Amino acid sequence: MSNYAPYATAAAVTAGVLGSAYCAYSIYKNKTRIPIEWRQVGTLDKIYTYPIKSCAPVILNSATCETLGLKDGWLRDRFLMIVDEKSNFITARAYPELLLVEPTIRSSILTLKHRDMEPVHVNLAEVIALQTPKTGYVWGVPVPVLDCGWEVSEWISRMINGNLKINYKNDAIFRLLDRSSINFRLVYYASQNPRTLRDSTNKAYKFTKNDTGALPDETPFNMVNDASVDDLNTRLAPDCRVTHRSFRPNFLLKGSQAYDEDKWRFIKIGDNVFEILKPCGRCILTTIDPETGVRNTKTEPLATLKTYRQIEDPVLRKSAGNAPRMGLQMTLRSPPGGIVSLNDPVYVA
């Protein structure tokens, strides 16, 4: 940690200049008092956005921090999702092949690629200009969305249904629950306000109406500590080891100590201040290889995480159940529009 001493001194000076501005903005917006003393714990090693919920990420060198999440021009974090015939969102928990869908955005043109498919293109500017909002559902909560059109719907439906037939054609479950004719749709979030959380979200974490982002499960920003993933891998069998990508973070922290993040409440990256609302409770999605879409037969790393990363507070544990901790769920507390870049110093309070 001594390597960061010069940065810590600089951080304290910088914080003295910027702290009052952050504090004034935050008290006005959220009644949350921002710290003025910070300690550097590492640097920002990776920046990821996930344009489509449950699909592959886009890796960035820098991005803008907005109330709804990371932004780089038309590229927005989790502003799109795939829904079924009842307009309910679907995820890679049930459809692992989504992890292999690679989105890119150039200007307003969204392109989807998959190893078994030809590319398909969607002009998001046209979607916004021509479509009228409809209702989709995330965890049962209605959200306004714009339909991205027939062509991409047909592409996604063909990709999912084709993989279902290949992977489960001899499976009795597939024959009983044949989803091969479902017409899946790609939809775009049709609001500039954070979506509403489901009622069951634990109010002990004190979410405000500005803390939920567009279409993520809970918060618009997620950070993972690379050292914590390294420690997890020491506990896993060699054939079950994972990378940070299994946890789908927006930010990867490098240079800290394993699980130090359990003690933090605020994080500052460059000049952007985030409040940690809760630890990230992990689900079955972590057991699916993000590179192949194949499930781990031993349900790792989730099984091992459950042995030593459970939430201990009984009130919070009631909400989390058996979901173990790995990573941080965060929301923006400094003014929107700030930039984060690779190798930015990361401070905590």
NULUM-916401 format. One record per atom (N, C-alpha, C, O): residue in three letters; x, y, z. Coordinates in steps of 0.1 Angstrom, whole numbers, plus 5000, padded with zeros to 4 digits. Layout:
<atoms>
alaXYZ ...
</atoms>
This chain:
<atoms>
met500849885000 met500050005000 met500950135000 met500450234996 ser502150115004 ser503050235005 ser503250294991 ser503550414990 asn503050214980 asn503250264967 asn502250384964 asn502450464955 tyr501150384971 tyr500150484968 tyr500150604977 tyr499350684977 ala501150614986 ala501250724995 ala501250854989 ala500550944993 pro502050874978 pro502051014971 pro500751044966 pro500251164966 tyr500050944961 tyr498650964955 tyr497651004966 tyr496751084964 ala497850944978 ala496950964989 ala497051114993 ala496051174996 thr498351164994 thr498451304997 thr497851394987 thr497151484991 ala498051364974 ala497451444964 ala495951434964 ala495251534962 ala495451314968 ala493951294969 ala493351384979 ala492351444977 ala494051394991 ala493551485002 ala493451624997 ala492551695001 val494551674990 val494551814986 val493351834975 val492651934976 thr493351744966 thr492251754956 thr490851744962 thr489951824958 ala490751654972 ala489451644978 ala489051774985 ala487851804986 gly490051844991 gly489751964998 gly489152074988 gly488252154992 val489652074976 val489052164966 val487752124961 val486852204959 leu487651994958 leu486351944951 leu485351904961 leu484151894958 gly485751874974 gly484751814983 gly483551904986 gly482451844986 ser483752034987 ser482552114990 ser481652114978 ser480352124981 ala482152114966 ala481252114954 ala480451984954 ala479251984952 tyr481151864957 tyr480451734957 tyr479351734968 tyr478251694966 cys479751794980 cys478951784991 cys477651864988 cys476551824991 ala477851984983 ala476652074980 ala475652004970 ala474452004973 tyr476251944960 tyr475451874950 tyr474751764956 tyr473551734954 ser475451684964 ser474851564969 ser473851584980 ser472751524980 ile474051684988 ile473051724998 ile471751764992 ile470651734996 tyr471951844981 tyr470751894973 tyr469951774967 tyr468751774968 lys470751684962 lys470051574954 lys469651454963 lys468551404961 asn470451414971 asn470251294979 asn470351304994 asn470051205001 lys470651414999 lys470851435013 lys471951335019 lys471851295030 thr472951315010 thr474051225014 thr475251315015 thr475651375005 arg475951305027 arg477151395029 arg478351315023 arg478651205027 ile479051385014 ile480251325007 ile481451345016 ile481651455021 pro482251235018 pro483551255025 pro484451355019 pro484351385007 ile485351415028 ile486351505022 ile487751445024 ile488751495019 glu487851325030 glu489151265032 glu489051125025 glu488151045027 trp490051095016 trp490050975008 trp491450905009 trp492450965012 arg491350775007 arg492550695007 arg492650614994 arg491650544990 gln493750624987 gln493850544975 gln494150404978 gln494950364986 val493350314970 val493450174972 val493950094959 val494149974960 gly494050164948 gly494450104936 gly494150194924 gly494050314925 thr494050124912 thr493750194900 thr492650124892 thr492350004895 leu492050194883 leu490950144875 leu491650064863 leu492250124855 asp491449934863 asp492049844854 asp491249814841 asp491849794830 lys489949804843 lys489049774831 lys487749854833 lys487349884844 ile487149894821 ile485849954821 ile485049874811 ile485349854800 tyr483849834816 tyr482949754807 tyr481549824807 tyr481049874817 thr480949824795 thr479549844794 thr478849724788 thr479449654780 tyr477649704791 tyr476849594786 tyr475549654779 tyr474549674786 pro475649684767 pro474549754760 pro473249684761 pro472249744763 ile473349544760 ile472149464760 ile472249374773 ile473249304775 lys471249384781 lys471249304794 lys471449164791 lys470749094783 ser472449104798 ser472848964797 ser473648924784 ser474048804783 cys473949014776 cys474848994764 cys476249034767 cys476549074778 ala477149014757 ala478549034759 ala478849184762 ala478049264758 pro479949214768 pro480249354771 pro481049424760 pro481549354750 val481049554761 val481949634752 val483049694762 val482649754772 ile484349674758 ile485449724766 ile485749864762 ile485949894750 leu485949954772 leu486150094769 leu487450144775 leu487950084785 asn488050244770 asn489250314776 asn488750424785 asn489450464794 ser487550484782 ser487050594790 ser485550594788 ser485050544778 ala484850654797 ala483350664796 ala482850774805 ala483550824814 thr481650824802 thr481050924809 thr480150864820 thr479450764817 cys480150914832 cys479250864843 cys477950944843 cys478051064846 glu476850884841 glu475550944841 glu474750884852 glu475050774857 thr473650944856 thr472750894866 thr472350754863 thr472150664871 leu472050724850 leu471550594845 leu472750494842 leu472450384838 gly473950534844 gly475050444842 gly476050494832 gly476050614829 leu476950414828 leu478050454819 leu477550484805 leu476550424800 lys478150584798 lys477750624785 lys478950664777 lys479950724782 asp478950624764 asp479950674754 asp479250694741 asp479150604733 gly478750824739 gly477950844728 gly476650774728 gly475850784738 trp476350694718 trp475150614717 trp475250484726 trp474250424728 leu476450454730 leu476650334738 leu476250364753 leu476850454759 arg475250294757 arg474750314771 arg474750174778 arg474450074771 asp474950174791 asp475050054798 asp473650004801 asp472850074808 arg473349884796 arg472049814799 arg470849904796 arg469949914804 phe470849964784 phe469750034779 phe468849954769 phe467849994765 leu469349834766 leu468549744758 leu468349604765 leu469249574774 met467349534762 met467149404768 met466249324758 met465649374749 ile466249194760 ile465549104752 ile464349054760 ile464449024771 val463149054754 val461949014761 val461248904753 val461448884741 asp460448834761 asp459648714755 asp458348764750 asp458048884749 glu457448674746 glu456148704740 glu455248784750 glu454248834746 lys455548774763 lys454748844773 lys455448974778 lys455049044787 ser456449014770 ser457249134773 ser458049124786 ser458449234791 asn458249004791 asn459148994803 asn460548974799 asn460848914789 phe461449044806 phe462849034802 phe463348894804 phe462948814812 ile464348854795 ile465048724797 ile466448754799 ile467048854796 thr467148654806 thr468548674809 thr469348544805 thr468748444802 ala470648554807 ala471548434804 ala471348334815 ala471948224814 arg470648364826 arg470448264836 arg469648144830 arg469948024832 ala468648174821 ala467848074815 ala468348054800 ala468047944795 tyr468948154794 tyr469348144780 tyr470848184779 tyr471248294775 pro471748084783 pro473148114783 pro473748164770 pro474748224769 glu473048124759 glu473548164746 glu473648324744 glu474348374735 leu472848394752 leu472948534751 leu474348594754 leu474648694749 leu475048524762 leu476448574766 leu477348574753 leu478348644754 leu476948504743 leu477848504731 leu477348604720 leu477948604709 val476348674723 val475948784714 val476748904717 val476848964728 glu477448954707 glu478449064708 glu477849184702 glu477849194689 pro477449284710 pro476949414704 pro478149514703 pro479049524711 thr478049594692 thr478849714690 thr477949824686 thr476949804680 ile478449944688 ile477650064684 ile478550164677 ile479550204683 arg478250204665 arg479050304658 arg478050414654 arg477050384646 ser478250534659 ser477250634658 ser475950584664 ser475950544676 ser474850584657 ser473650524662 ser473350384658 ser472250334660 ile474250324651 ile473950184645 ile474450084655 ile475650074657 leu473550004660 leu473849884668 leu473949764659 leu473149734651 thr475149694661 thr475349574653 thr475449454663 thr476149464673 leu474749344660 leu474849224668 leu475549114660 leu475249094649 lys476549054667 lys477248944661 lys477148814670 lys477048824682 his477148704663 his477148574670 his477948474661 his477848484649 arg478648384667 arg479548294659 arg478848214649 arg479448164639 asp477548184652 asp476748104643 asp475748174634 asp474948124627 met475948314634 met474948394627 met475548504619 met476748544621 glu474848554609 glu475348664601 glu475048794610 glu474048784618 pro475748904609 pro475449024617 pro474149084613 pro473549064602 val473549154623 val472349224621 val472549364626 val473249384636 his471849464620 his472049604623 his470749674627 his469649644621 val470749764637 val469649834641 val470049984642 val471050014649 asn469250074636 asn469550214638 asn468750264650 asn467550284649 leu469450294661 leu468750334673 leu468150474672 leu467050494678 ala468650554664 ala468150684661 ala466750674655 ala465750744659 glu466550584646 glu465250564639 glu464250494649 glu463150534649 val464750404657 val463950344667 val463350454676 val462150454679 ile464150544681 ile463750654690 ile462750754683 ile461750794688 ala463050774670 ala462250874662 ala460850814658 ala459950894657 leu460850684655 leu459650634649 leu458750544658 leu457550534655 gln459350494669 gln458550404677 gln457850484689 gln458350584693 thr456750424693 thr456150484705 thr456350384717 thr456450264715 pro456450434729 pro456750354740 pro455650244743 pro454450264741 lys456150124746 lys455350014751 lys455849974765 lys456650044770 thr455249874770 thr455549834784 thr456349694783 thr455849604778 gly457549694789 gly458249574792 gly458249554807 gly457849634815 tyr458849444811 tyr458849414826 tyr460249354830 tyr460849264823 val460749414841 val462049374847 val461649334861 val461349414869 trp461849204864 trp461449154877 trp459949194881 trp459649224892 gly459149184871 gly457749214873 gly457349364873 gly456149394874 val458349454873 val458149594873 val457949654859 val458849624851 pro456949724856 pro456749774842 pro457849884840 pro458049974848 val458349884827 val459249984823 val458950024809 val458449944801 pro459050154805 pro458750194792 pro459850154782 pro461050184785 val459550104771 val460450054761 val460050084747 val458850104744 leu461050084738 leu460750104724 leu461149974716 leu462249924719 asp460249924708 asp460649794701 asp461649824689 asp461449924682 cys462649744688 cys463749774679 cys463449704665 cys464349714656 gly462249654663 gly461949614649 gly461949464646 gly462449384654 trp461349434635 trp461149294631 trp462449214628 trp462649104632 glu463349284621 glu464549214616 glu465449164627 glu465849054627 val465749244637 val466549204648 val465749104657 val466349014663 ser464449114658 ser463649024665 ser463748884659 ser463948784666 glu463648874646 glu463748754639 glu465148694641 glu465348564642 trp466248774641 trp467548724642 trp467748664656 trp468348564658 ile467348734667 ile467448694680 ile466648564682 ile467148464688 ser465448564677 ser464548444679 ser465248324672 ser465148214678 arg465748344660 arg466348234653 arg467648184660 arg467848064661 met468348274666 met469648244673 met469248164686 met469848054689 ile468248204694 ile467948144706 ile467248004703 ile467647904709 asn466248004694 asn465547884692 asn466447774685 asn466347654688 gly467347824677 gly468347724671 gly469247664681 gly469547544680 asn469747744691 asn470547684701 asn469747594711 asn470347494716 leu468547624713 leu467747534721 leu467547404715 leu467647304722 lys467347404702 lys467147274695 lys468447194695 lys468447074696 ile469547264693 ile470847194693 ile471247144706 ile471647024707 asn471047224717 asn471547184730 asn470647094737 asn471047014746 tyr469347094734 tyr468347024742 tyr467446924734 tyr466446884739 lys467846894722 lys466946824713 lys466646684718 lys465546624715 asn467546624726 asn467246494732 asn466846494747 asn466846394754 asp466546614751 asp466246644765 asp464646634767 asp463946704761 ala464246554777 ala462846544780 ala462246674784 ala461046704781 ile463046754792 ile462546884796 ile462246974785 ile461247044785 phe463146974775 phe462847054763 phe461547014756 phe460847104751 arg461346884755 arg460146844748 arg458846884756 arg457846914750 leu458946894770 leu457846934778 leu457647084777 leu456547134778 leu458847154777 leu458747304777 leu459347354764 leu460347434765 asp458847324753 asp459347364740 asp459147514738 asp458047554737 arg460247584738 arg460247734736 arg460647764722 arg460947884720 ser460747674713 ser461347694700 ser460547784691 ser461047824681 ser459247814695 ser458447904686 ser458248044692 ser457548124687 ile458948074703 ile458748204710 ile459348314701 ile460448294695 asn458648424700 asn459148534692 asn459748634702 asn459048714708 phe461048634703 phe461748724712 phe461848864705 phe462048874693 arg461948974713 arg462049104708 arg463149174715 arg463449154727 leu463849264708 leu464849354714 leu464149484716 leu463549544707 val464349544729 val463649664732 val464749764738 val465749724744 tyr464449894737 tyr465250004741 tyr464550084752 tyr463450114751 tyr465350114763 tyr464750184774 tyr464250324769 tyr465050404764 ala463050354772 ala462350474767 ala462150584777 ala461150644778 ser463250604786 ser463050704796 ser464450764799 ser465450694797 gln464550884805 gln465850934810 gln465750934825 gln466650994831 asn464750864831 asn464750854845 asn464950714850 asn464650614842 pro465550694862 pro465850554866 pro464450474868 pro463450534871 arg464550344865 arg463350264866 arg463050244881 arg463850264890 thr461850194883 thr461350164896 thr461850024901 thr461849934893 leu462250014913 leu462649884918 leu461449804923 leu460449864926 arg461649674923 arg460549594927 arg460349614943 arg461349644949 asp459149594948 asp458849614962 asp459649534971 asp459949574982 ser460149414967 ser460849324976 ser462249364978 ser462949304987 thr462749464971 thr464149504973 thr464249564988 thr463449644992 asn465249514995 asn465349545009 asn465549695011 asn466549755006 lys464649755019 lys464749905021 lys465749935031 lys466050055033 ala466349835038 ala467449865047 ala468649925039 ala469549985046 tyr468749905026 tyr469849955018 tyr469550105014 tyr470450165009 lys468350155017 lys468050295015 lys468250345000 lys468950444998 phe467750264991 phe467750314977 phe466850434976 phe465850444983 thr467350534968 thr466450644965 thr465950624950 thr466350534944 lys465150714946 lys464550704933 lys465550724922 lys465350694910 asn466750774925 asn467750804915 asn468850694914 asn469850714908 asp468650584921 asp469750484923 asp469650364915 asp470550274917 thr468750344906 thr468450214900 thr468850204885 thr468750094880 gly469250314878 gly469650294865 gly468550274855 gly467350294858 ala468950224843 ala467950194833 ala467450044835 ala466350034840 leu468149944830 leu467649814830 leu468549714838 leu468349594836 pro469549754846 pro470249664854 pro469349604865 pro468249654867 asp469749494871 asp468949434882 asp468649524893 asp467549534898 glu469749604897 glu469549694909 glu470149824908 glu469449924910 thr471449834905 thr472149964905 thr472849994892 thr473149894884 pro473150114888 pro473750154876 pro475250124875 pro475750134864 phe475950104886 phe477350084886 phe477749964895 phe477149944905 asn478649884890 asn479149764897 asn480649764896 asn481249774885 met481349734908 met482749724908 met483149594914 met482549544923 val484249534908 val484749404913 val486249434916 val486949494908 asn486749384928 asn488149384932 asn488849264926 asn488549154930 asp489849294918 asp490549184911 asp491249094922 asp491348964920 ala491749144933 ala492349064943 ala491348974950 ala491748864953 ser490149004951 ser489148914956 ser488848794947 ser488648684952 val488848824934 val488748714924 val489948624925 val489748504924 asp491148684926 asp492348594928 asp492248504940 asp492648394939 asp491748564951 asp491648484963 asp490648374961 asp490848254965 leu489548404955 leu488548294952 leu489148184944 leu488848064947 asn489948214934 asn490548114926 asn491448024934 asn491647904930 thr492048064945 thr492947984953 thr492047874960 thr492647774965 arg490747894961 arg489847804968 arg489147714958 arg488447614962 leu489347734945 leu488647654935 leu489547554929 leu490747574928 ala488947444924 ala489747344917 ala490247404904 ala489547494899 pro491347354899 pro491947414887 pro490947424875 pro491047524867 asp490147324874 asp489147324862 asp487947404865 asp487047414856 cys487847474876 cys486647554879 cys487047704881 cys486147784885 arg488247744879 arg488647884881 arg488047974871 arg487747944860 val487848104876 val487148204868 val487948324867 val489048344873 thr487448414858 thr488048554857 thr487048654862 thr485848614865 his487348774863 his486448874868 his485248884859 his484248934863 arg485348844846 arg484248854837 arg483048774841 arg481948804836 ser483248674849 ser482148594854 ser481248684862 ser480048644864 phe481648794867 phe480948874876 phe480449004870 phe479749084876 arg480649024857 arg480049124849 arg480149264855 arg479149334856 pro481349314859 pro481449444865 pro481549554854 pro481849534843 asn481149674859 asn481449794851 asn482949834853 asn483649874843 phe483449824865 phe484749864869 phe485549754875 phe484949684884 leu486749734871 leu487649634877 leu488749714884 leu489449784878 leu488849694897 leu489849754906 leu491049664907 leu490949544909 lys492249724905 lys493549654906 lys494349724916 lys494449844916 gly495049644925 gly496049704934 gly495649704948 gly496349744957 ser494349654951 ser493849654965 ser494149524971 ser494749434965 gln493649504983 gln493749374990 gln492449304989 gln491349364988 ala492449174989 ala491249094988 ala490249124999 ala490549135011 tyr489049154995 tyr487849175003 tyr487949305011 tyr487149325020 asp488949385009 asp488949525015 asp487649595012 asp487249685020 glu487049565001 glu485849644997 glu484649625007 glu483749705007 asp484749525015 asp483649505025 asp483549615035 asp482549635041 lys484649695037 lys484749805047 lys484449945041 lys484450035049 trp484249955028 trp484050085022 trp482650125021 trp481750045021 arg482450255021 arg481050315019 arg481050405006 arg480050404999 phe482150475003 phe482250554991 phe483450524983 phe484450484989 ile483350544970 ile484450524961 ile484550644952 ile483550704948 lys485750694949 lys486050804940 lys486950754929 lys488050704932 ile486550764917 ile487350734905 ile487650864898 ile486650914892 gly488850904897 gly489051034892 gly488351134900 gly488651144912 asp487451214894 asp486651304902 asp485151264904 asp484351334909 asn484951134901 asn483551084902 asn483351014915 asn484150914918 val482351054923 val482050994936 val480850894935 val479850934929 phe481050774940 phe479950674940 phe479750634955 phe480650624963 glu478450614958 glu478150554971 glu477850414969 glu477150374960 ile478450324978 ile478150184978 ile476850164985 ile476750184997 leu475850114978 leu474550094984 leu474449954990 leu473749935001 lys475149854984 lys475049724990 lys476149634983 lys476549664972 pro476449524990 pro477249424983 pro476449354972 pro475249354972 cys477149304962 cys476449244951 cys476249094954 cys477249014955 gly475049054956 gly474648914958 gly474648834945 gly474048874936 arg475448724945 arg475648654933 arg474648534931 arg474248474940 cys474348514918 cys473348414914 cys474048304905 cys475248304903 ile473148224899 ile473548114891 ile474248154878 ile474948074872 leu474148284874 leu474748334862 leu476348324863 leu476948304853 thr476848334875 thr478248324877 thr478848184873 thr480048164872 thr477948084873 thr478347944870 thr478447924855 thr478747804850 ile478148024846 ile478148004832 ile479348074826 ile479548194829 asp480248004819 asp481448064813 asp481048174803 asp480348144793 pro481548294805 pro481148404796 pro481748384783 pro481248454773 glu482748304781 glu483448294768 glu482748184760 glu482748184747 thr482148084766 thr481547964759 thr480047954761 thr479447884753 gly479448014772 gly478047994775 gly477747854781 gly476647814781 val478847784785 val478647654791 val478547664806 val479347734813 arg477547594812 arg477447594827 arg478447504833 arg478847394828 asn478947544845 asn479847454853 asn479047344860 asn478047374867 thr479347224858 thr478547114863 thr478647104878 thr477747044885 lys479647174884 lys479747174899 lys479147294905 lys479347324917 thr478447374897 thr477947504901 thr478947594907 thr478647674917 glu480147594902 glu481247684907 glu481247804898 glu480947794886 pro481647914903 pro482247944917 pro481247964928 pro481547984939 leu479947964924 leu478847994934 leu478947904946 leu478747954957 ala479147774944 ala479147684955 ala480247714965 ala479947714977 thr481447754961 thr482447784970 thr482247924976 thr482447934988 leu481748024969 leu481448154974 leu480448134986 leu480548214996 lys479548054985 lys478548034995 lys479147985008 lys478447995019 thr480247925008 thr480847865020 thr481547975028 thr481847955040 tyr481848095023 tyr482648195031 tyr482248335028 tyr482948425033 arg481348365019 arg481048505015 arg479548535017 arg478948615010 gln478948475027 gln477548505031 gln477448635038 gln478448675046 ile476348705037 ile476148835044 ile475848795059 ile475048705061 glu476548855068 glu476448815082 glu475348895090 glu474748835099 asp475049015086 asp474049095093 asp472649025091 asp472248995080 pro471948985102 pro470748905100 pro469648975093 pro468848915086 val469549115094 val468549185087 val468749185072 val467849155064 leu470049215068 leu470349215054 leu470349075048 leu470049055037 arg470748975056 arg470748835052 arg469348785048 arg469148705039 lys468348845055 lys466948805052 lys466648835038 lys465848765032 ser467148955033 ser466848995019 ser467748915010 ser467248864999 ala469048895013 ala469948835003 ala469748685003 ala470048614993 gly469248625013 gly469148475013 gly470448415013 gly471348455021 asn470648315005 asn471948245004 asn472848304993 asn473848244989 ala472548424987 ala473348474977 ala474648534983 ala474548624991 pro475848484979 pro477048524985 pro477548654979 pro477048694968 arg478448724986 arg478948854981 arg480148844972 arg481048764975 met480148924961 met481348944953 met481049064945 met480349064935 gly481749174949 gly481549304941 gly480649394949 gly480049364959 leu480549524943 leu479849634950 leu478849684940 leu479049714929 gln477649714946 gln476549784938 gln476649934942 gln476549964954 met476750014932 met477050154935 met476150254927 met475550214917 thr475950374932 thr475250474925 thr476050604925 thr476850624934 leu475850694915 leu476550814914 leu476150914924 leu474950944925 arg477050984931 arg476751084940 arg477351224936 arg477051324943 ser478251224927 ser478751354921 ser477951394909 ser477151314904 pro478051514905 pro477251554893 pro477551464881 pro478651424879 pro476451434873 pro476651354861 pro477451424851 pro477551544851 gly478051344842 gly478851404831 gly480351394833 gly481151424824 gly480851344845 gly482251324847 gly482751204839 gly482051114836 ile484051204837 ile484751104829 ile485551014838 ile486251054847 val485450874835 val486350784841 val487250724830 val486750704819 ser488550704833 ser489450654823 ser490350544829 ser490550534841 leu490850454820 leu491750344825 leu492850414832 leu493350514829 asn493350344843 asn494450384851 asn494150504860 asn495050554867 asp492850544860 asp492550644870 asp492750594884 asp492550474887 pro493250674894 pro493350634908 pro491950614914 pro491050684910 val491850514922 val490650474929 val490850504944 val491750444950 tyr489950584949 tyr490050624963 tyr488850574970 tyr487750544964 val488950554984 val487750504991 val487650585004 val488550655009 ala486450585010 ala486150645023 ala485050555030 ala484650595041 
</atoms>
